[in-house]
Amino acid sequence: MLYKSYRIQKGQKFSESDRTEIDELLEIKKAPGAKQKIDEVAIAALTEELKTGKGFSSYGAIVEWLKKEQGLEVEYATVYALVRYKLGAKLKAPRPQSHRQDEKLVSEFKKTRYHD
């Protein structure tokens, strides 16, 4: 498309074709971006897997799961961004507990800690 130089004098009006060309120039266009590395089917399967009680212990485990179950070679950072930001999920990993804890004291503490 060749660009025209517009010099408008006072009182002069644009023609309809000039107006269309200017509108096209002022239109904000969005670049298509890169192709998504994880397709919608794999995202849906991953979402379901995250909803199960089992879940994943690490993002590396998700990378391995995608490779094994979906046949996708995806980088750790891609998986982290997808799970953490797009899906809004956090991995559920049990925290270490002492084997010397008294279960009765722990349950009693949980019941009374917010009722001060």
GULOVO-177559 format. One record per atom (N, C-alpha, C): residue in three letters; residue number from 0; atom name; x negated, y negated, z. Coordinates in Angstrom, 3 decimals, decimal comma. Atoms other than C-alpha are relative to their C-alpha. Example, Ala and Ser with C-alpha at 12.3 -4.5 7.8 and 13.67 -1.06 7.14 Angstrom:
# GULOVO-177559
(node 'ALA' 0 'N' (-0,890 1,190 0,000))
(node 'ALA' 0 'CA' (-12,300 4,500 7,800))
(node 'ALA' 0 'C' (-0,900 -1,200 0,000))
(node 'SER' 1 'N' (0,820 1,190 -0,060))
(node 'SER' 1 'CA' (-13,670 1,060 7,140))
(node 'SER' 1 'C' (0,770 -1,090 0,730))
This chain:
# GULOVO-177559
(node 'MET' 0 'N' (-0,859 1,174 0,000))
(node 'MET' 0 'CA' (0,000 0,000 0,000))
(node 'MET' 0 'C' (-0,902 -1,232 0,000))
(node 'LEU' 1 'N' (0,749 1,254 0,039))
(node 'LEU' 1 'CA' (-1,421 -3,364 -0,941))
(node 'LEU' 1 'C' (0,668 -1,002 0,927))
(node 'TYR' 2 'N' (-0,535 0,982 -0,939))
(node 'TYR' 2 'CA' (-1,040 -6,071 1,620))
(node 'TYR' 2 'C' (0,066 -1,361 -0,671))
(node 'LYS' 3 'N' (-0,194 1,331 0,555))
(node 'LYS' 3 'CA' (0,326 -9,420 0,585))
(node 'LYS' 3 'C' (-0,385 -1,034 1,034))
(node 'SER' 4 'N' (0,270 1,129 -0,876))
(node 'SER' 4 'CA' (-0,779 -12,673 2,013))
(node 'SER' 4 'C' (1,254 -0,872 -0,036))
(node 'TYR' 5 'N' (-1,241 0,766 -0,055))
(node 'TYR' 5 'CA' (2,281 -14,561 3,200))
(node 'TYR' 5 'C' (-0,289 -1,429 0,434))
(node 'ARG' 6 'N' (0,035 1,417 -0,349))
(node 'ARG' 6 'CA' (2,301 -18,329 3,119))
(node 'ARG' 6 'C' (1,422 -0,520 -0,116))
(node 'ILE' 7 'N' (-1,383 0,446 -0,029))
(node 'ILE' 7 'CA' (5,625 -19,611 4,156))
(node 'ILE' 7 'C' (0,008 -1,502 0,261))
(node 'GLN' 8 'N' (-0,146 1,432 -0,211))
(node 'GLN' 8 'CA' (6,470 -23,230 3,770))
(node 'GLN' 8 'C' (1,283 -0,254 0,764))
(node 'LYS' 9 'N' (-1,170 0,369 -0,788))
(node 'LYS' 9 'CA' (8,979 -24,988 5,923))
(node 'LYS' 9 'C' (1,253 0,097 -0,862))
(node 'GLY' 10 'N' (-1,267 -0,134 0,693))
(node 'GLY' 10 'CA' (12,475 -23,998 4,892))
(node 'GLY' 10 'C' (0,035 1,157 -0,987))
(node 'GLN' 11 'N' (0,037 -1,120 0,932))
(node 'GLN' 11 'CA' (11,333 -21,138 2,657))
(node 'GLN' 11 'C' (0,434 1,278 0,720))
(node 'LYS' 12 'N' (-0,488 -1,241 -0,602))
(node 'LYS' 12 'CA' (12,955 -17,736 3,274))
(node 'LYS' 12 'C' (-0,683 1,195 -0,638))
(node 'PHE' 13 'N' (0,553 -1,244 0,517))
(node 'PHE' 13 'CA' (11,650 -14,205 2,907))
(node 'PHE' 13 'C' (1,008 0,677 -0,914))
(node 'SER' 14 'N' (-0,878 -0,839 0,811))
(node 'SER' 14 'CA' (13,033 -12,028 0,170))
(node 'SER' 14 'C' (0,228 1,306 0,763))
(node 'GLU' 15 'N' (-0,325 -1,250 -0,689))
(node 'GLU' 15 'CA' (14,552 -8,704 1,178))
(node 'GLU' 15 'C' (-1,176 0,983 -0,066))
(node 'SER' 16 'N' (1,142 -0,919 0,124))
(node 'SER' 16 'CA' (11,553 -6,735 -0,134))
(node 'SER' 16 'C' (-1,151 -0,440 0,914))
(node 'ASP' 17 'N' (1,026 0,505 -0,915))
(node 'ASP' 17 'CA' (9,163 -8,990 1,812))
(node 'ASP' 17 'C' (0,333 0,367 1,441))
(node 'ARG' 18 'N' (-0,447 -0,320 -1,354))
(node 'ARG' 18 'CA' (11,212 -8,444 4,940))
(node 'ARG' 18 'C' (-0,219 1,496 0,316))
(node 'THR' 19 'N' (0,189 -1,438 -0,176))
(node 'THR' 19 'CA' (11,091 -4,651 4,461))
(node 'THR' 19 'C' (-1,480 0,325 0,187))
(node 'GLU' 20 'N' (1,438 -0,241 -0,111))
(node 'GLU' 20 'CA' (7,311 -4,704 3,948))
(node 'GLU' 20 'C' (-0,536 -0,447 1,355))
(node 'ILE' 21 'N' (0,453 0,502 -1,301))
(node 'ILE' 21 'CA' (6,780 -6,783 7,069))
(node 'ILE' 21 'C' (0,481 0,920 1,118))
(node 'ASP' 22 'N' (-0,519 -0,929 -1,006))
(node 'ASP' 22 'CA' (9,035 -4,486 9,100))
(node 'ASP' 22 'C' (-0,824 1,290 0,035))
(node 'GLU' 23 'N' (0,830 -1,197 0,057))
(node 'GLU' 23 'CA' (6,986 -1,490 7,904))
(node 'GLU' 23 'C' (-1,366 -0,239 0,639))
(node 'LEU' 24 'N' (1,299 0,323 -0,584))
(node 'LEU' 24 'CA' (3,750 -3,218 8,910))
(node 'LEU' 24 'C' (0,089 -0,134 1,518))
(node 'LEU' 25 'N' (-0,148 0,218 -1,428))
(node 'LEU' 25 'CA' (5,103 -4,068 12,358))
(node 'LEU' 25 'C' (0,464 1,235 0,756))
(node 'GLU' 26 'N' (-0,473 -1,224 -0,645))
(node 'GLU' 26 'CA' (6,463 -0,580 13,033))
(node 'GLU' 26 'C' (-1,151 0,681 0,737))
(node 'ILE' 27 'N' (1,012 -0,681 -0,799))
(node 'ILE' 27 'CA' (4,542 1,160 15,818))
(node 'ILE' 27 'C' (0,113 1,491 -0,282))
(node 'LYS' 28 'N' (0,013 -1,418 0,351))
(node 'LYS' 28 'CA' (3,561 4,608 14,691))
(node 'LYS' 28 'C' (-0,834 0,751 1,020))
(node 'LYS' 29 'N' (0,714 -0,832 -0,966))
(node 'LYS' 29 'CA' (2,370 7,447 16,893))
(node 'LYS' 29 'C' (-0,740 1,096 -0,753))
(node 'ALA' 30 'N' (0,783 -1,057 0,621))
(node 'ALA' 30 'CA' (-0,422 9,788 15,867))
(node 'ALA' 30 'C' (0,539 1,357 0,460))
(node 'PRO' 31 'N' (-0,569 -1,293 -0,365))
(node 'PRO' 31 'CA' (0,645 13,447 15,834))
(node 'PRO' 31 'C' (-0,768 0,714 1,113))
(node 'GLY' 32 'N' (0,780 -0,634 -1,060))
(node 'GLY' 32 'CA' (-2,190 14,519 18,151))
(node 'GLY' 32 'C' (-0,409 1,416 -0,372))
(node 'ALA' 33 'N' (0,492 -1,359 0,236))
(node 'ALA' 33 'CA' (-3,799 17,916 18,441))
(node 'ALA' 33 'C' (1,120 1,019 0,208))
(node 'LYS' 34 'N' (-0,967 -1,079 -0,149))
(node 'LYS' 34 'CA' (-1,889 21,166 18,171))
(node 'LYS' 34 'C' (-0,105 0,552 1,419))
(node 'GLN' 35 'N' (-0,034 -0,519 -1,361))
(node 'GLN' 35 'CA' (-0,836 22,555 21,543))
(node 'GLN' 35 'C' (-0,676 1,367 0,051))
(node 'LYS' 36 'N' (0,758 -1,246 -0,086))
(node 'LYS' 36 'CA' (-3,158 25,362 22,667))
(node 'LYS' 36 'C' (0,815 1,135 0,606))
(node 'ILE' 37 'N' (-0,852 -1,021 -0,615))
(node 'ILE' 37 'CA' (-0,528 27,173 24,726))
(node 'ILE' 37 'C' (1,413 -0,224 -0,519))
(node 'ASP' 38 'N' (-1,318 0,168 0,618))
(node 'ASP' 38 'CA' (2,738 27,766 22,871))
(node 'ASP' 38 'C' (1,119 0,063 1,044))
(node 'GLU' 39 'N' (-1,161 0,101 -0,903))
(node 'GLU' 39 'CA' (6,200 27,368 24,395))
(node 'GLU' 39 'C' (0,375 1,357 0,611))
(node 'VAL' 40 'N' (-0,319 -1,331 -0,514))
(node 'VAL' 40 'CA' (6,724 31,133 24,767))
(node 'VAL' 40 'C' (-0,928 0,344 1,167))
(node 'ALA' 41 'N' (0,968 -0,279 -1,058))
(node 'ALA' 41 'CA' (3,539 31,469 26,816))
(node 'ALA' 41 'C' (0,249 -0,886 1,217))
(node 'ILE' 42 'N' (-0,307 0,911 -1,116))
(node 'ILE' 42 'CA' (4,476 28,423 28,928))
(node 'ILE' 42 'C' (1,203 0,516 0,781))
(node 'ALA' 43 'N' (-1,186 -0,543 -0,675))
(node 'ALA' 43 'CA' (7,884 29,960 29,667))
(node 'ALA' 43 'C' (-0,356 1,243 0,815))
(node 'ALA' 44 'N' (0,416 -1,204 -0,725))
(node 'ALA' 44 'CA' (6,280 33,284 30,643))
(node 'ALA' 44 'C' (-0,831 -0,370 1,221))
(node 'LEU' 45 'N' (0,824 0,448 -1,120))
(node 'LEU' 45 'CA' (3,747 31,485 32,843))
(node 'LEU' 45 'C' (0,858 -0,624 1,095))
(node 'THR' 46 'N' (-0,912 0,615 -0,971))
(node 'THR' 46 'CA' (6,503 29,476 34,523))
(node 'THR' 46 'C' (0,726 1,078 0,805))
(node 'GLU' 47 'N' (-0,675 -1,094 -0,692))
(node 'GLU' 47 'CA' (8,382 32,679 35,343))
(node 'GLU' 47 'C' (-0,944 0,731 0,947))
(node 'GLU' 48 'N' (0,993 -0,686 -0,830))
(node 'GLU' 48 'CA' (5,216 34,299 36,672))
(node 'GLU' 48 'C' (-0,341 -0,837 1,238))
(node 'LEU' 49 'N' (0,279 0,881 -1,142))
(node 'LEU' 49 'CA' (4,553 31,266 38,890))
(node 'LEU' 49 'C' (1,150 0,000 1,005))
(node 'LYS' 50 'N' (-1,166 0,010 -0,884))
(node 'LYS' 50 'CA' (8,093 31,477 40,298))
(node 'LYS' 50 'C' (0,097 1,267 0,854))
(node 'THR' 51 'N' (-0,054 -1,223 -0,785))
(node 'THR' 51 'CA' (7,600 35,043 41,488))
(node 'THR' 51 'C' (-0,762 -0,199 1,300))
(node 'GLY' 52 'N' (0,662 0,126 -1,294))
(node 'GLY' 52 'CA' (6,484 35,512 45,067))
(node 'GLY' 52 'C' (-1,478 0,325 -0,060))
(node 'LYS' 53 'N' (1,398 -0,419 0,117))
(node 'LYS' 53 'CA' (3,215 37,065 43,928))
(node 'LYS' 53 'C' (-0,896 -1,169 -0,394))
(node 'GLY' 54 'N' (0,749 1,165 0,441))
(node 'GLY' 54 'CA' (1,908 34,046 42,018))
(node 'GLY' 54 'C' (-1,436 0,313 -0,366))
(node 'PHE' 55 'N' (1,406 -0,130 0,350))
(node 'PHE' 55 'CA' (-1,788 33,472 41,328))
(node 'PHE' 55 'C' (-0,841 -0,571 1,129))
(node 'SER' 56 'N' (0,875 0,490 -1,060))
(node 'SER' 56 'CA' (-4,686 32,970 43,698))
(node 'SER' 56 'C' (-0,927 -1,103 -0,488))
(node 'SER' 57 'N' (0,883 1,033 0,536))
(node 'SER' 57 'CA' (-6,705 30,731 41,346))
(node 'SER' 57 'C' (0,394 -0,322 -1,435))
(node 'TYR' 58 'N' (-0,262 0,365 1,390))
(node 'TYR' 58 'CA' (-6,564 28,921 38,030))
(node 'TYR' 58 'C' (-0,757 0,931 -0,942))
(node 'GLY' 59 'N' (0,737 -0,993 0,779))
(node 'GLY' 59 'CA' (-9,199 31,366 36,769))
(node 'GLY' 59 'C' (0,819 1,259 -0,213))
(node 'ALA' 60 'N' (-0,887 -1,160 0,130))
(node 'ALA' 60 'CA' (-6,700 34,152 37,440))
(node 'ALA' 60 'C' (1,070 -0,261 -1,062))
(node 'ILE' 61 'N' (-0,989 0,346 1,031))
(node 'ILE' 61 'CA' (-4,194 32,303 35,247))
(node 'ILE' 61 'C' (-0,637 0,100 -1,379))
(node 'VAL' 62 'N' (0,716 -0,099 1,275))
(node 'VAL' 62 'CA' (-6,808 32,036 32,466))
(node 'VAL' 62 'C' (-0,094 1,470 -0,423))
(node 'GLU' 63 'N' (0,092 -1,435 0,294))
(node 'GLU' 63 'CA' (-7,339 35,803 32,686))
(node 'GLU' 63 'C' (1,361 0,580 -0,349))
(node 'TRP' 64 'N' (-1,355 -0,489 0,269))
(node 'TRP' 64 'CA' (-3,575 36,444 32,781))
(node 'TRP' 64 'C' (0,441 -0,400 -1,407))
(node 'LEU' 65 'N' (-0,370 0,450 1,346))
(node 'LEU' 65 'CA' (-3,040 34,340 29,640))
(node 'LEU' 65 'C' (-0,750 0,795 -1,064))
(node 'LYS' 66 'N' (0,797 -0,786 0,951))
(node 'LYS' 66 'CA' (-5,833 36,239 27,908))
(node 'LYS' 66 'C' (0,557 1,419 -0,124))
(node 'LYS' 67 'N' (-0,475 -1,386 -0,019))
(node 'LYS' 67 'CA' (-4,472 39,649 28,934))
(node 'LYS' 67 'C' (1,436 0,129 -0,514))
(node 'GLU' 68 'N' (-1,433 -0,148 0,312))
(node 'GLU' 68 'CA' (-0,707 39,100 28,637))
(node 'GLU' 68 'C' (0,427 -0,696 -1,294))
(node 'GLN' 69 'N' (-0,449 0,777 1,155))
(node 'GLN' 69 'CA' (-0,415 36,459 25,907))
(node 'GLN' 69 'C' (-1,015 0,000 -1,150))
(node 'GLY' 70 'N' (1,026 -0,034 1,044))
(node 'GLY' 70 'CA' (-3,666 36,987 23,973))
(node 'GLY' 70 'C' (-0,550 -1,381 -0,324))
(node 'LEU' 71 'N' (0,458 1,372 0,223))
(node 'LEU' 71 'CA' (-4,695 33,336 24,404))
(node 'LEU' 71 'C' (-1,350 -0,246 0,677))
(node 'GLU' 72 'N' (1,288 0,421 -0,555))
(node 'GLU' 72 'CA' (-8,264 32,083 24,899))
(node 'GLU' 72 'C' (0,133 -1,487 0,330))
(node 'VAL' 73 'N' (-0,230 1,385 -0,424))
(node 'VAL' 73 'CA' (-7,752 28,906 26,933))
(node 'VAL' 73 'C' (-1,024 -0,364 1,066))
(node 'GLU' 74 'N' (0,981 0,454 -0,983))
(node 'GLU' 74 'CA' (-10,226 26,853 28,954))
(node 'GLU' 74 'C' (0,667 -0,269 1,345))
(node 'TYR' 75 'N' (-0,448 0,233 -1,377))
(node 'TYR' 75 'CA' (-9,926 26,420 32,708))
(node 'TYR' 75 'C' (0,669 -1,371 0,127))
(node 'ALA' 76 'N' (-0,529 1,367 -0,131))
(node 'ALA' 76 'CA' (-9,364 22,649 32,419))
(node 'ALA' 76 'C' (1,370 -0,134 -0,652))
(node 'THR' 77 'N' (-1,294 0,033 0,688))
(node 'THR' 77 'CA' (-6,496 23,164 29,965))
(node 'THR' 77 'C' (1,074 0,636 0,873))
(node 'VAL' 78 'N' (-0,952 -0,704 -0,868))
(node 'VAL' 78 'CA' (-4,797 25,641 32,303))
(node 'VAL' 78 'C' (0,302 -0,852 1,232))
(node 'TYR' 79 'N' (-0,197 0,836 -1,187))
(node 'TYR' 79 'CA' (-5,323 23,366 35,310))
(node 'TYR' 79 'C' (0,935 -1,163 -0,315))
(node 'ALA' 80 'N' (-0,837 1,150 0,373))
(node 'ALA' 80 'CA' (-3,806 20,350 33,512))
(node 'ALA' 80 'C' (1,441 0,437 -0,258))
(node 'LEU' 81 'N' (-1,351 -0,486 0,287))
(node 'LEU' 81 'CA' (-0,834 22,397 32,300))
(node 'LEU' 81 'C' (0,747 0,345 1,282))
(node 'VAL' 82 'N' (-0,680 -0,487 -1,205))
(node 'VAL' 82 'CA' (-0,022 24,049 35,626))
(node 'VAL' 82 'C' (0,212 -1,133 0,990))
(node 'ARG' 83 'N' (-0,066 1,015 -1,062))
(node 'ARG' 83 'CA' (-0,775 21,127 37,919))
(node 'ARG' 83 'C' (0,841 -1,210 -0,396))
(node 'TYR' 84 'N' (-0,654 1,257 0,389))
(node 'TYR' 84 'CA' (0,550 18,172 35,919))
(node 'TYR' 84 'C' (1,267 0,202 -0,823))
(node 'LYS' 85 'N' (-1,192 -0,174 0,838))
(node 'LYS' 85 'CA' (2,964 19,399 33,241))
(node 'LYS' 85 'C' (1,071 0,837 0,696))
(node 'LEU' 86 'N' (-0,969 -0,863 -0,684))
(node 'LEU' 86 'CA' (4,589 22,212 35,230))
(node 'LEU' 86 'C' (0,241 -0,443 1,439))
(node 'GLY' 87 'N' (-0,165 0,504 -1,364))
(node 'GLY' 87 'CA' (4,095 20,454 38,574))
(node 'GLY' 87 'C' (-0,114 1,072 1,066))
(node 'ALA' 88 'N' (0,119 -1,107 -0,950))
(node 'ALA' 88 'CA' (3,122 23,697 40,317))
(node 'ALA' 88 'C' (-1,341 -0,073 0,731))
(node 'LYS' 89 'N' (1,236 -0,157 -0,756))
(node 'LYS' 89 'CA' (0,540 24,356 42,987))
(node 'LYS' 89 'C' (-0,149 1,478 0,297))
(node 'LEU' 90 'N' (0,236 -1,411 -0,281))
(node 'LEU' 90 'CA' (-1,072 27,699 43,551))
(node 'LEU' 90 'C' (0,196 0,265 1,481))
(node 'LYS' 91 'N' (-0,266 -0,387 -1,383))
(node 'LYS' 91 'CA' (-0,004 29,469 46,697))
(node 'LYS' 91 'C' (-1,020 1,047 0,415))
(node 'ALA' 92 'N' (1,016 -0,929 -0,494))
(node 'ALA' 92 'CA' (-2,969 31,052 48,433))
(node 'ALA' 92 'C' (0,101 0,047 1,514))
(node 'PRO' 93 'N' (-0,088 -0,087 -1,459))
(node 'PRO' 93 'CA' (-2,729 32,380 51,971))
(node 'PRO' 93 'C' (-1,277 -0,528 0,649))
(node 'ARG' 94 'N' (1,143 0,537 -0,731))
(node 'ARG' 94 'CA' (-4,980 30,628 54,451))
(node 'ARG' 94 'C' (-0,508 1,054 0,981))
(node 'PRO' 95 'N' (0,543 -0,994 -0,926))
(node 'PRO' 95 'CA' (-7,316 32,647 56,634))
(node 'PRO' 95 'C' (0,574 -0,160 1,402))
(node 'GLN' 96 'N' (-0,515 0,001 -1,362))
(node 'GLN' 96 'CA' (-6,026 33,613 60,059))
(node 'GLN' 96 'C' (-0,895 0,872 0,866))
(node 'SER' 97 'N' (0,801 -0,775 -0,929))
(node 'SER' 97 'CA' (-7,817 34,890 63,081))
(node 'SER' 97 'C' (0,754 1,270 0,386))
(node 'HIS' 98 'N' (-0,626 -1,248 -0,413))
(node 'HIS' 98 'CA' (-7,140 38,499 63,983))
(node 'HIS' 98 'C' (0,258 0,009 1,515))
(node 'ARG' 99 'N' (-0,166 0,075 -1,453))
(node 'ARG' 99 'CA' (-7,285 37,437 67,641))
(node 'ARG' 99 'C' (1,213 -0,839 0,417))
(node 'GLN' 100 'N' (-1,161 0,830 -0,342))
(node 'GLN' 100 'CA' (-4,160 35,257 67,439))
(node 'GLN' 100 'C' (1,074 0,838 0,687))
(node 'ASP' 101 'N' (-1,126 -0,641 -0,673))
(node 'ASP' 101 'CA' (-1,300 36,100 69,738))
(node 'ASP' 101 'C' (1,266 -0,399 -0,766))
(node 'GLU' 102 'N' (-1,171 0,271 0,831))
(node 'GLU' 102 'CA' (1,807 36,373 67,539))
(node 'GLU' 102 'C' (1,109 -0,698 0,777))
(node 'LYS' 103 'N' (-1,044 0,637 -0,805))
(node 'LYS' 103 'CA' (4,156 35,392 70,386))
(node 'LYS' 103 'C' (-0,307 -1,475 0,210))
(node 'LEU' 104 'N' (0,372 1,404 -0,202))
(node 'LEU' 104 'CA' (2,224 32,185 71,085))
(node 'LEU' 104 'C' (0,134 -0,805 -1,293))
(node 'VAL' 105 'N' (-0,104 0,688 1,290))
(node 'VAL' 105 'CA' (2,101 31,299 67,386))
(node 'VAL' 105 'C' (1,459 -0,296 -0,323))
(node 'SER' 106 'N' (-1,419 0,226 0,307))
(node 'SER' 106 'CA' (5,863 31,753 66,908))
(node 'SER' 106 'C' (0,610 -1,009 0,964))
(node 'GLU' 107 'N' (-0,496 0,972 -0,983))
(node 'GLU' 107 'CA' (6,568 29,812 70,103))
(node 'GLU' 107 'C' (-0,463 -1,405 -0,351))
(node 'PHE' 108 'N' (0,542 1,296 0,397))
(node 'PHE' 108 'CA' (4,327 26,985 68,941))
(node 'PHE' 108 'C' (0,770 -0,561 -1,211))
(node 'LYS' 109 'N' (-0,736 0,443 1,181))
(node 'LYS' 109 'CA' (6,096 26,844 65,557))
(node 'LYS' 109 'C' (1,402 -0,472 0,355))
(node 'LYS' 110 'N' (-1,353 0,379 -0,395))
(node 'LYS' 110 'CA' (9,473 26,603 67,285))
(node 'LYS' 110 'C' (0,025 -1,335 0,745))
(node 'THR' 111 'N' (-0,026 1,169 -0,878))
(node 'THR' 111 'CA' (8,493 23,837 69,696))
(node 'THR' 111 'C' (-0,826 -1,185 -0,482))
(node 'ARG' 112 'N' (0,916 1,088 0,367))
(node 'ARG' 112 'CA' (5,957 21,686 67,815))
(node 'ARG' 112 'C' (0,715 -1,264 -0,483))
(node 'TYR' 113 'N' (-0,720 1,171 0,502))
(node 'TYR' 113 'CA' (8,571 19,352 66,282))
(node 'TYR' 113 'C' (1,094 -0,477 0,964))
(node 'HIS' 114 'N' (-1,076 0,318 -0,925))
(node 'HIS' 114 'CA' (10,859 19,176 69,290))
(node 'HIS' 114 'C' (-0,525 -0,675 1,269))
(node 'ASP' 115 'N' (0,559 0,696 -1,170))
(node 'ASP' 115 'CA' (8,795 16,946 71,587))
(node 'ASP' 115 'C' (0,882 -1,122 0,471))
